[in-house]
């Protein structure tokens, strides 16, 4: 299995509850443009990678990326 298969592939897409979406092409953009965010506590948002796979995303209050991982569909 390659690294590409088990890690999110940029850009990361956040689809908001109002239908809008934002695309983030790097870790730096996630930290500076997204600000504090946790996909686990934001059920109105859907986060996916460029391959359409669901992603777990967390940026802390210090604007540091804490987690960027694929969500196993079996969870």
C-alpha positions as CSV (number, residue, x, y, z in Angstrom):
1,X,0.0,0.0,0.0
2,X,1.4,3.4,-0.9
3,X,1.5,6.5,1.2
4,X,-0.9,8.2,-1.2
5,X,-3.5,5.5,-0.3
6,X,-3.5,6.0,3.4
7,X,-3.1,9.8,3.8
8,X,-5.3,12.6,2.7
9,X,-4.4,14.1,-0.7
10,X,-4.5,17.9,-1.0
11,X,-6.5,20.0,-1.7
12,X,-8.7,19.4,1.3
13,X,-12.3,20.5,0.7
14,X,-14.5,21.7,3.5
15,X,-18.2,21.8,2.6
16,X,-20.1,24.0,5.0
17,X,-23.7,23.6,6.1
18,X,-24.9,26.5,4.0
19,X,-23.7,24.8,0.8
20,X,-20.5,26.8,0.4
21,X,-17.2,25.1,0.2
22,X,-13.5,26.0,0.7
23,X,-10.5,24.4,-0.7
24,X,-7.1,24.2,1.1
25,X,-4.0,23.3,-0.8
26,X,-1.5,23.0,2.0
27,X,-1.1,22.6,5.8
28,X,-0.2,26.3,5.9
29,X,-3.5,27.3,4.3
30,X,-5.4,25.1,6.7
31,X,-3.7,26.8,9.7
32,X,-4.0,30.4,8.5
33,X,-7.3,30.4,6.7
34,X,-9.4,27.8,8.5
35,X,-8.4,28.9,12.0
36,X,-9.7,26.9,15.0
37,X,-11.7,23.9,13.6
38,X,-12.6,20.3,14.6
39,X,-14.5,18.2,12.1
40,X,-15.5,15.8,14.9
41,X,-17.5,18.6,16.6
42,X,-18.8,20.3,13.4
43,X,-21.5,17.8,12.1
44,X,-22.8,20.4,9.7
45,X,-19.5,20.3,7.8
46,X,-18.1,17.6,5.5
47,X,-14.4,17.4,5.0
48,X,-12.9,15.4,2.1
49,X,-9.6,15.1,0.2
50,X,-9.1,15.5,-3.5
51,X,-10.0,11.9,-4.1
52,X,-13.4,12.3,-2.3
53,X,-12.4,10.4,0.8
54,X,-13.7,11.6,4.2
55,X,-11.1,13.3,6.3
56,X,-10.8,14.0,10.0
57,X,-9.4,17.6,10.5
58,X,-8.5,19.5,13.6
59,X,-6.8,22.9,13.9
60,X,-6.3,24.0,17.6
61,X,-6.8,27.4,19.2
62,X,-3.1,28.2,18.5
63,X,-3.8,27.7,14.8
64,X,-1.7,24.5,14.6
65,X,-2.8,21.5,12.7
66,X,-3.3,18.7,15.2
67,X,-4.9,16.0,13.0
68,X,-5.3,15.4,9.3
69,X,-6.3,11.8,8.6
70,X,-8.6,9.6,6.6
71,X,-11.8,8.4,8.3
72,X,-12.2,4.6,8.0
73,X,-15.7,4.1,6.5
74,X,-16.1,1.2,8.9
75,X,-16.1,3.5,11.9
